[in-house]
Amino acid sequence: MSINVWMQVRSTRSGDDDRVEARYVFGVGMVVVSTGSGDLYMTPDIAAELHDRLAKALNDYIATSGTDSKAVA
């Protein structure tokens, strides 16, 4: 099992998976992304890499969809 990123699943049937929250947890030194069905734990380095990849994916979406979204900084 990786110590840099892992997922803890609470339920596969949660109706609250549209909610996404992210926070840094000092006690474990990890960034945690939570949805209704579980938590994704990752080191700050992995979180930074994920941030960059998500930004690129969103920019690709904006470039190909014709939308004028300003969602990506």
mmCIF file as gemmi writes it, N, C-alpha and C atoms, coordinates in Angstrom:
data_model
loop_
_atom_site.group_PDB
_atom_site.id
_atom_site.type_symbol
_atom_site.label_atom_id
_atom_site.label_alt_id
_atom_site.label_comp_id
_atom_site.label_asym_id
_atom_site.label_entity_id
_atom_site.label_seq_id
_atom_site.pdbx_PDB_ins_code
_atom_site.Cartn_x
_atom_site.Cartn_y
_atom_site.Cartn_z
_atom_site.occupancy
_atom_site.B_iso_or_equiv
_atom_site.pdbx_formal_charge
_atom_site.auth_seq_id
_atom_site.auth_asym_id
_atom_site.pdbx_PDB_model_num
ATOM 1 N N . MET Axp A 1 ? 0.842 -1.182 0 1 0 ? 1 A 1
ATOM 2 C CA . MET Axp A 1 ? 0 0 0 1 0 ? 1 A 1
ATOM 3 C C . MET Axp A 1 ? 0.883 1.24 0 1 0 ? 1 A 1
ATOM 4 N N . SER Axp A 2 ? 0.522 2.205 -0.797 1 0 ? 2 A 1
ATOM 5 C CA . SER Axp A 2 ? 1.263 3.463 -0.861 1 0 ? 2 A 1
ATOM 6 C C . SER Axp A 2 ? 1.056 4.268 0.419 1 0 ? 2 A 1
ATOM 7 N N . ILE Axp A 3 ? 2.109 4.936 0.853 1 0 ? 3 A 1
ATOM 8 C CA . ILE Axp A 3 ? 1.97 5.839 1.991 1 0 ? 3 A 1
ATOM 9 C C . ILE Axp A 3 ? 1.821 7.288 1.519 1 0 ? 3 A 1
ATOM 10 N N . ASN Axp A 4 ? 1.861 7.493 0.197 1 0 ? 4 A 1
ATOM 11 C CA . ASN Axp A 4 ? 1.738 8.842 -0.358 1 0 ? 4 A 1
ATOM 12 C C . ASN Axp A 4 ? 0.308 9.196 -0.745 1 0 ? 4 A 1
ATOM 13 N N . VAL Axp A 5 ? -0.489 8.186 -1.084 1 0 ? 5 A 1
ATOM 14 C CA . VAL Axp A 5 ? -1.89 8.428 -1.441 1 0 ? 5 A 1
ATOM 15 C C . VAL Axp A 5 ? -2.688 7.153 -1.179 1 0 ? 5 A 1
ATOM 16 N N . TRP Axp A 6 ? -3.849 7.33 -0.562 1 0 ? 6 A 1
ATOM 17 C CA . TRP Axp A 6 ? -4.745 6.194 -0.355 1 0 ? 6 A 1
ATOM 18 C C . TRP Axp A 6 ? -6.176 6.69 -0.197 1 0 ? 6 A 1
ATOM 19 N N . MET Axp A 7 ? -7.131 5.778 -0.37 1 0 ? 7 A 1
ATOM 20 C CA . MET Axp A 7 ? -8.552 6.093 -0.291 1 0 ? 7 A 1
ATOM 21 C C . MET Axp A 7 ? -9.181 5.275 0.82 1 0 ? 7 A 1
ATOM 22 N N . GLN Axp A 8 ? -10 5.918 1.604 1 0 ? 8 A 1
ATOM 23 C CA . GLN Axp A 8 ? -10.781 5.24 2.627 1 0 ? 8 A 1
ATOM 24 C C . GLN Axp A 8 ? -12.245 5.36 2.22 1 0 ? 8 A 1
ATOM 25 N N . VAL Axp A 9 ? -12.879 4.238 1.889 1 0 ? 9 A 1
ATOM 26 C CA . VAL Axp A 9 ? -14.268 4.235 1.433 1 0 ? 9 A 1
ATOM 27 C C . VAL Axp A 9 ? -15.183 3.957 2.614 1 0 ? 9 A 1
ATOM 28 N N . ARG Axp A 10 ? -16.171 4.838 2.797 1 0 ? 10 A 1
ATOM 29 C CA . ARG Axp A 10 ? -17.157 4.656 3.865 1 0 ? 10 A 1
ATOM 30 C C . ARG Axp A 10 ? -18.378 3.912 3.347 1 0 ? 10 A 1
ATOM 31 N N . SER Axp A 11 ? -18.824 4.276 2.157 1 0 ? 11 A 1
ATOM 32 C CA . SER Axp A 11 ? -20.026 3.669 1.595 1 0 ? 11 A 1
ATOM 33 C C . SER Axp A 11 ? -20.012 3.866 0.097 1 0 ? 11 A 1
ATOM 34 N N . THR Axp A 12 ? -20.436 2.86 -0.631 1 0 ? 12 A 1
ATOM 35 C CA . THR Axp A 12 ? -20.516 3.008 -2.092 1 0 ? 12 A 1
ATOM 36 C C . THR Axp A 12 ? -21.897 3.475 -2.523 1 0 ? 12 A 1
ATOM 37 N N . ARG Axp A 13 ? -22.781 3.704 -1.577 1 0 ? 13 A 1
ATOM 38 C CA . ARG Axp A 13 ? -24.159 4.082 -1.906 1 0 ? 13 A 1
ATOM 39 C C . ARG Axp A 13 ? -24.55 5.433 -1.333 1 0 ? 13 A 1
ATOM 40 N N . SER Axp A 14 ? -23.628 6.305 -1.144 1 0 ? 14 A 1
ATOM 41 C CA . SER Axp A 14 ? -23.939 7.614 -0.588 1 0 ? 14 A 1
ATOM 42 C C . SER Axp A 14 ? -24.555 8.504 -1.645 1 0 ? 14 A 1
ATOM 43 N N . GLY Axp A 15 ? -25.598 9.206 -1.264 1 0 ? 15 A 1
ATOM 44 C CA . GLY Axp A 15 ? -26.239 10.147 -2.179 1 0 ? 15 A 1
ATOM 45 C C . GLY Axp A 15 ? -25.569 11.498 -2.177 1 0 ? 15 A 1
ATOM 46 N N . ASP Axp A 16 ? -24.501 11.652 -1.426 1 0 ? 16 A 1
ATOM 47 C CA . ASP Axp A 16 ? -23.851 12.952 -1.241 1 0 ? 16 A 1
ATOM 48 C C . ASP Axp A 16 ? -22.516 13.036 -1.969 1 0 ? 16 A 1
ATOM 49 N N . ASP Axp A 17 ? -22.334 12.27 -3.04 1 0 ? 17 A 1
ATOM 50 C CA . ASP Axp A 17 ? -21.058 12.273 -3.749 1 0 ? 17 A 1
ATOM 51 C C . ASP Axp A 17 ? -20.849 13.51 -4.618 1 0 ? 17 A 1
ATOM 52 N N . ASP Axp A 18 ? -21.865 14.35 -4.774 1 0 ? 18 A 1
ATOM 53 C CA . ASP Axp A 18 ? -21.688 15.584 -5.531 1 0 ? 18 A 1
ATOM 54 C C . ASP Axp A 18 ? -20.971 16.646 -4.706 1 0 ? 18 A 1
ATOM 55 N N . ARG Axp A 19 ? -20.866 16.43 -3.422 1 0 ? 19 A 1
ATOM 56 C CA . ARG Axp A 19 ? -20.181 17.359 -2.523 1 0 ? 19 A 1
ATOM 57 C C . ARG Axp A 19 ? -18.709 16.949 -2.441 1 0 ? 19 A 1
ATOM 58 N N . VAL Axp A 20 ? -17.823 17.911 -2.65 1 0 ? 20 A 1
ATOM 59 C CA . VAL Axp A 20 ? -16.385 17.64 -2.55 1 0 ? 20 A 1
ATOM 60 C C . VAL Axp A 20 ? -15.766 18.717 -1.668 1 0 ? 20 A 1
ATOM 61 N N . GLU Axp A 21 ? -15.013 18.282 -0.676 1 0 ? 21 A 1
ATOM 62 C CA . GLU Axp A 21 ? -14.315 19.205 0.214 1 0 ? 21 A 1
ATOM 63 C C . GLU Axp A 21 ? -12.839 18.808 0.268 1 0 ? 21 A 1
ATOM 64 N N . ALA Axp A 22 ? -11.975 19.782 0.441 1 0 ? 22 A 1
ATOM 65 C CA . ALA Axp A 22 ? -10.546 19.505 0.568 1 0 ? 22 A 1
ATOM 66 C C . ALA Axp A 22 ? -10 20.29 1.755 1 0 ? 22 A 1
ATOM 67 N N . ARG Axp A 23 ? -9.095 19.645 2.492 1 0 ? 23 A 1
ATOM 68 C CA . ARG Axp A 23 ? -8.491 20.311 3.643 1 0 ? 23 A 1
ATOM 69 C C . ARG Axp A 23 ? -7.129 19.677 3.945 1 0 ? 23 A 1
ATOM 70 N N . TYR Axp A 24 ? -6.315 20.413 4.665 1 0 ? 24 A 1
ATOM 71 C CA . TYR Axp A 24 ? -5.041 19.876 5.132 1 0 ? 24 A 1
ATOM 72 C C . TYR Axp A 24 ? -5.229 19.456 6.578 1 0 ? 24 A 1
ATOM 73 N N . VAL Axp A 25 ? -4.82 18.234 6.914 1 0 ? 25 A 1
ATOM 74 C CA . VAL Axp A 25 ? -4.954 17.716 8.274 1 0 ? 25 A 1
ATOM 75 C C . VAL Axp A 25 ? -3.562 17.673 8.907 1 0 ? 25 A 1
ATOM 76 N N . PHE Axp A 26 ? -3.32 18.564 9.846 1 0 ? 26 A 1
ATOM 77 C CA . PHE Axp A 26 ? -2.004 18.678 10.476 1 0 ? 26 A 1
ATOM 78 C C . PHE Axp A 26 ? -1.596 17.396 11.183 1 0 ? 26 A 1
ATOM 79 N N . GLY Axp A 27 ? -2.523 16.731 11.847 1 0 ? 27 A 1
ATOM 80 C CA . GLY Axp A 27 ? -2.207 15.543 12.631 1 0 ? 27 A 1
ATOM 81 C C . GLY Axp A 27 ? -1.571 14.425 11.826 1 0 ? 27 A 1
ATOM 82 N N . VAL Axp A 28 ? -1.951 14.305 10.549 1 0 ? 28 A 1
ATOM 83 C CA . VAL Axp A 28 ? -1.379 13.255 9.695 1 0 ? 28 A 1
ATOM 84 C C . VAL Axp A 28 ? -0.505 13.826 8.59 1 0 ? 28 A 1
ATOM 85 N N . GLY Axp A 29 ? -0.459 15.162 8.465 1 0 ? 29 A 1
ATOM 86 C CA . GLY Axp A 29 ? 0.374 15.794 7.452 1 0 ? 29 A 1
ATOM 87 C C . GLY Axp A 29 ? -0.08 15.504 6.032 1 0 ? 29 A 1
ATOM 88 N N . MET Axp A 30 ? -1.394 15.35 5.848 1 0 ? 30 A 1
ATOM 89 C CA . MET Axp A 30 ? -1.937 14.972 4.542 1 0 ? 30 A 1
ATOM 90 C C . MET Axp A 30 ? -3.014 15.957 4.101 1 0 ? 30 A 1
ATOM 91 N N . VAL Axp A 31 ? -3.165 16.08 2.801 1 0 ? 31 A 1
ATOM 92 C CA . VAL Axp A 31 ? -4.306 16.77 2.216 1 0 ? 31 A 1
ATOM 93 C C . VAL Axp A 31 ? -5.393 15.714 2.063 1 0 ? 31 A 1
ATOM 94 N N . VAL Axp A 32 ? -6.609 16.049 2.473 1 0 ? 32 A 1
ATOM 95 C CA . VAL Axp A 32 ? -7.719 15.099 2.412 1 0 ? 32 A 1
ATOM 96 C C . VAL Axp A 32 ? -8.817 15.682 1.547 1 0 ? 32 A 1
ATOM 97 N N . VAL Axp A 33 ? -9.215 14.929 0.528 1 0 ? 33 A 1
ATOM 98 C CA . VAL Axp A 33 ? -10.346 15.286 -0.314 1 0 ? 33 A 1
ATOM 99 C C . VAL Axp A 33 ? -11.477 14.354 0.069 1 0 ? 33 A 1
ATOM 100 N N . SER Axp A 34 ? -12.599 14.943 0.513 1 0 ? 34 A 1
ATOM 101 C CA . SER Axp A 34 ? -13.719 14.137 1.004 1 0 ? 34 A 1
ATOM 102 C C . SER Axp A 34 ? -14.913 14.253 0.071 1 0 ? 34 A 1
ATOM 103 N N . THR Axp A 35 ? -15.57 13.12 -0.135 1 0 ? 35 A 1
ATOM 104 C CA . THR Axp A 35 ? -16.861 13.077 -0.821 1 0 ? 35 A 1
ATOM 105 C C . THR Axp A 35 ? -17.819 12.346 0.111 1 0 ? 35 A 1
ATOM 106 N N . GLY Axp A 36 ? -19.036 12.173 -0.303 1 0 ? 36 A 1
ATOM 107 C CA . GLY Axp A 36 ? -20.003 11.484 0.537 1 0 ? 36 A 1
ATOM 108 C C . GLY Axp A 36 ? -19.635 10.045 0.811 1 0 ? 36 A 1
ATOM 109 N N . SER Axp A 37 ? -18.884 9.419 -0.076 1 0 ? 37 A 1
ATOM 110 C CA . SER Axp A 37 ? -18.602 7.987 0.096 1 0 ? 37 A 1
ATOM 111 C C . SER Axp A 37 ? -17.205 7.681 0.62 1 0 ? 37 A 1
ATOM 112 N N . GLY Axp A 38 ? -16.364 8.685 0.804 1 0 ? 38 A 1
ATOM 113 C CA . GLY Axp A 38 ? -15.039 8.384 1.33 1 0 ? 38 A 1
ATOM 114 C C . GLY Axp A 38 ? -14.093 9.565 1.296 1 0 ? 38 A 1
ATOM 115 N N . ASP Axp A 39 ? -12.858 9.28 1.684 1 0 ? 39 A 1
ATOM 116 C CA . ASP Axp A 39 ? -11.812 10.3 1.755 1 0 ? 39 A 1
ATOM 117 C C . ASP Axp A 39 ? -10.591 9.839 0.977 1 0 ? 39 A 1
ATOM 118 N N . LEU Axp A 40 ? -10 10.752 0.224 1 0 ? 40 A 1
ATOM 119 C CA . LEU Axp A 40 ? -8.757 10.503 -0.496 1 0 ? 40 A 1
ATOM 120 C C . LEU Axp A 40 ? -7.66 11.263 0.233 1 0 ? 40 A 1
ATOM 121 N N . TYR Axp A 41 ? -6.695 10.538 0.786 1 0 ? 41 A 1
ATOM 122 C CA . TYR Axp A 41 ? -5.57 11.118 1.518 1 0 ? 41 A 1
ATOM 123 C C . TYR Axp A 41 ? -4.361 11.167 0.598 1 0 ? 41 A 1
ATOM 124 N N . MET Axp A 42 ? -3.614 12.286 0.644 1 0 ? 42 A 1
ATOM 125 C CA . MET Axp A 42 ? -2.4 12.393 -0.172 1 0 ? 42 A 1
ATOM 126 C C . MET Axp A 42 ? -1.43 13.362 0.47 1 0 ? 42 A 1
ATOM 127 N N . THR Axp A 43 ? -0.152 13.158 0.153 1 0 ? 43 A 1
ATOM 128 C CA . THR Axp A 43 ? 0.865 14.085 0.626 1 0 ? 43 A 1
ATOM 129 C C . THR Axp A 43 ? 0.681 15.422 -0.089 1 0 ? 43 A 1
ATOM 130 N N . PRO Axp A 44 ? 1.176 16.508 0.493 1 0 ? 44 A 1
ATOM 131 C CA . PRO Axp A 44 ? 1.083 17.805 -0.187 1 0 ? 44 A 1
ATOM 132 C C . PRO Axp A 44 ? 1.712 17.795 -1.584 1 0 ? 44 A 1
ATOM 133 N N . ASP Axp A 45 ? 2.799 17.044 -1.788 1 0 ? 45 A 1
ATOM 134 C CA . ASP Axp A 45 ? 3.418 16.97 -3.124 1 0 ? 45 A 1
ATOM 135 C C . ASP Axp A 45 ? 2.47 16.328 -4.142 1 0 ? 45 A 1
ATOM 136 N N . ILE Axp A 46 ? 1.807 15.252 -3.749 1 0 ? 46 A 1
ATOM 137 C CA . ILE Axp A 46 ? 0.847 14.596 -4.642 1 0 ? 46 A 1
ATOM 138 C C . ILE Axp A 46 ? -0.327 15.538 -4.898 1 0 ? 46 A 1
ATOM 139 N N . ALA Axp A 47 ? -0.788 16.246 -3.859 1 0 ? 47 A 1
ATOM 140 C CA . ALA Axp A 47 ? -1.898 17.19 -4.013 1 0 ? 47 A 1
ATOM 141 C C . ALA Axp A 47 ? -1.541 18.296 -5.008 1 0 ? 47 A 1
ATOM 142 N N . ALA Axp A 48 ? -0.306 18.794 -4.939 1 0 ? 48 A 1
ATOM 143 C CA . ALA Axp A 48 ? 0.137 19.834 -5.87 1 0 ? 48 A 1
ATOM 144 C C . ALA Axp A 48 ? 0.152 19.306 -7.305 1 0 ? 48 A 1
ATOM 145 N N . GLU Axp A 49 ? 0.625 18.076 -7.48 1 0 ? 49 A 1
ATOM 146 C CA . GLU Axp A 49 ? 0.633 17.466 -8.809 1 0 ? 49 A 1
ATOM 147 C C . GLU Axp A 49 ? -0.795 17.264 -9.322 1 0 ? 49 A 1
ATOM 148 N N . LEU Axp A 50 ? -1.69 16.819 -8.438 1 0 ? 50 A 1
ATOM 149 C CA . LEU Axp A 50 ? -3.09 16.64 -8.814 1 0 ? 50 A 1
ATOM 150 C C . LEU Axp A 50 ? -3.712 17.976 -9.202 1 0 ? 50 A 1
ATOM 151 N N . HIS Axp A 51 ? -3.4 19.017 -8.45 1 0 ? 51 A 1
ATOM 152 C CA . HIS Axp A 51 ? -3.903 20.36 -8.763 1 0 ? 51 A 1
ATOM 153 C C . HIS Axp A 51 ? -3.5 20.773 -10.178 1 0 ? 51 A 1
ATOM 154 N N . ASP Axp A 52 ? -2.228 20.574 -10.509 1 0 ? 52 A 1
ATOM 155 C CA . ASP Axp A 52 ? -1.741 20.933 -11.841 1 0 ? 52 A 1
ATOM 156 C C . ASP Axp A 52 ? -2.448 20.124 -12.929 1 0 ? 52 A 1
ATOM 157 N N . ARG Axp A 53 ? -2.636 18.843 -12.694 1 0 ? 53 A 1
ATOM 158 C CA . ARG Axp A 53 ? -3.285 17.986 -13.691 1 0 ? 53 A 1
ATOM 159 C C . ARG Axp A 53 ? -4.761 18.313 -13.841 1 0 ? 53 A 1
ATOM 160 N N . LEU Axp A 54 ? -5.432 18.65 -12.726 1 0 ? 54 A 1
ATOM 161 C CA . LEU Axp A 54 ? -6.839 19.056 -12.812 1 0 ? 54 A 1
ATOM 162 C C . LEU Axp A 54 ? -6.97 20.378 -13.571 1 0 ? 54 A 1
ATOM 163 N N . ALA Axp A 55 ? -6.074 21.31 -13.303 1 0 ? 55 A 1
ATOM 164 C CA . ALA Axp A 55 ? -6.111 22.592 -14.011 1 0 ? 55 A 1
ATOM 165 C C . ALA Axp A 55 ? -5.925 22.38 -15.513 1 0 ? 55 A 1
ATOM 166 N N . LYS Axp A 56 ? -4.997 21.514 -15.892 1 0 ? 56 A 1
ATOM 167 C CA . LYS Axp A 56 ? -4.789 21.224 -17.312 1 0 ? 56 A 1
ATOM 168 C C . LYS Axp A 56 ? -6.027 20.583 -17.917 1 0 ? 56 A 1
ATOM 169 N N . ALA Axp A 57 ? -6.617 19.625 -17.221 1 0 ? 57 A 1
ATOM 170 C CA . ALA Axp A 57 ? -7.821 18.96 -17.733 1 0 ? 57 A 1
ATOM 171 C C . ALA Axp A 57 ? -8.965 19.956 -17.906 1 0 ? 57 A 1
ATOM 172 N N . LEU Axp A 58 ? -9.134 20.86 -16.944 1 0 ? 58 A 1
ATOM 173 C CA . LEU Axp A 58 ? -10.198 21.858 -17.064 1 0 ? 58 A 1
ATOM 174 C C . LEU Axp A 58 ? -9.912 22.843 -18.187 1 0 ? 58 A 1
ATOM 175 N N . ASN Axp A 59 ? -8.654 23.23 -18.357 1 0 ? 59 A 1
ATOM 176 C CA . ASN Axp A 59 ? -8.302 24.11 -19.471 1 0 ? 59 A 1
ATOM 177 C C . ASN Axp A 59 ? -8.557 23.425 -20.815 1 0 ? 59 A 1
ATOM 178 N N . ASP Axp A 60 ? -8.259 22.126 -20.898 1 0 ? 60 A 1
ATOM 179 C CA . ASP Axp A 60 ? -8.552 21.371 -22.118 1 0 ? 60 A 1
ATOM 180 C C . ASP Axp A 60 ? -10.058 21.35 -22.381 1 0 ? 60 A 1
ATOM 181 N N . TYR Axp A 61 ? -10.846 21.148 -21.328 1 0 ? 61 A 1
ATOM 182 C CA . TYR Axp A 61 ? -12.304 21.159 -21.473 1 0 ? 61 A 1
ATOM 183 C C . TYR Axp A 61 ? -12.782 22.513 -21.993 1 0 ? 61 A 1
ATOM 184 N N . ILE Axp A 62 ? -12.294 23.587 -21.385 1 0 ? 62 A 1
ATOM 185 C CA . ILE Axp A 62 ? -12.71 24.932 -21.789 1 0 ? 62 A 1
ATOM 186 C C . ILE Axp A 62 ? -12.329 25.186 -23.245 1 0 ? 62 A 1
ATOM 187 N N . ALA Axp A 63 ? -11.127 24.769 -23.633 1 0 ? 63 A 1
ATOM 188 C CA . ALA Axp A 63 ? -10.647 24.997 -25.006 1 0 ? 63 A 1
ATOM 189 C C . ALA Axp A 63 ? -11.478 24.226 -26.036 1 0 ? 63 A 1
ATOM 190 N N . THR Axp A 64 ? -12.001 23.074 -25.673 1 0 ? 64 A 1
ATOM 191 C CA . THR Axp A 64 ? -12.726 22.264 -26.635 1 0 ? 64 A 1
ATOM 192 C C . THR Axp A 64 ? -14.24 22.407 -26.553 1 0 ? 64 A 1
ATOM 193 N N . SER Axp A 65 ? -14.735 23.012 -25.477 1 0 ? 65 A 1
ATOM 194 C CA . SER Axp A 65 ? -16.195 23.082 -25.319 1 0 ? 65 A 1
ATOM 195 C C . SER Axp A 65 ? -16.77 24.416 -25.788 1 0 ? 65 A 1
ATOM 196 N N . GLY Axp A 66 ? -15.908 25.406 -26.004 1 0 ? 66 A 1
ATOM 197 C CA . GLY Axp A 66 ? -16.399 26.697 -26.445 1 0 ? 66 A 1
ATOM 198 C C . GLY Axp A 66 ? -16.975 27.524 -25.314 1 0 ? 66 A 1
ATOM 199 N N . THR Axp A 67 ? -16.825 27.072 -24.093 1 0 ? 67 A 1
ATOM 200 C CA . THR Axp A 67 ? -17.341 27.829 -22.952 1 0 ? 67 A 1
ATOM 201 C C . THR Axp A 67 ? -16.357 28.927 -22.568 1 0 ? 67 A 1
ATOM 202 N N . ASP Axp A 68 ? -16.856 29.95 -21.924 1 0 ? 68 A 1
ATOM 203 C CA . ASP Axp A 68 ? -16.016 31.067 -21.471 1 0 ? 68 A 1
ATOM 204 C C . ASP Axp A 68 ? -15.782 30.996 -19.967 1 0 ? 68 A 1
ATOM 205 N N . SER Axp A 69 ? -15.811 29.801 -19.415 1 0 ? 69 A 1
ATOM 206 C CA . SER Axp A 69 ? -15.692 29.614 -17.973 1 0 ? 69 A 1
ATOM 207 C C . SER Axp A 69 ? -14.374 30.192 -17.461 1 0 ? 69 A 1
ATOM 208 N N . LYS Axp A 70 ? -14.46 30.848 -16.325 1 0 ? 70 A 1
ATOM 209 C CA . LYS Axp A 70 ? -13.268 31.388 -15.654 1 0 ? 70 A 1
ATOM 210 C C . LYS Axp A 70 ? -12.937 30.538 -14.436 1 0 ? 70 A 1
ATOM 211 N N . ALA Axp A 71 ? -13.371 29.282 -14.438 1 0 ? 71 A 1
ATOM 212 C CA . ALA Axp A 71 ? -13.208 28.41 -13.277 1 0 ? 71 A 1
ATOM 213 C C . ALA Axp A 71 ? -11.752 28.055 -13.008 1 0 ? 71 A 1
ATOM 214 N N . VAL Axp A 72 ? -10.899 28.134 -14.002 1 0 ? 72 A 1
ATOM 215 C CA . VAL Axp A 72 ? -9.501 27.749 -13.833 1 0 ? 72 A 1
ATOM 216 C C . VAL Axp A 72 ? -8.653 28.994 -13.718 1 0 ? 72 A 1
ATOM 217 N N . ALA Axp A 73 ? -7.907 29.068 -12.622 1 0 ? 73 A 1
ATOM 218 C CA . ALA Axp A 73 ? -7.056 30.255 -12.414 1 0 ? 73 A 1
ATOM 219 C C . ALA Axp A 73 ? -5.693 30.026 -13.027 1 0 ? 73 A 1
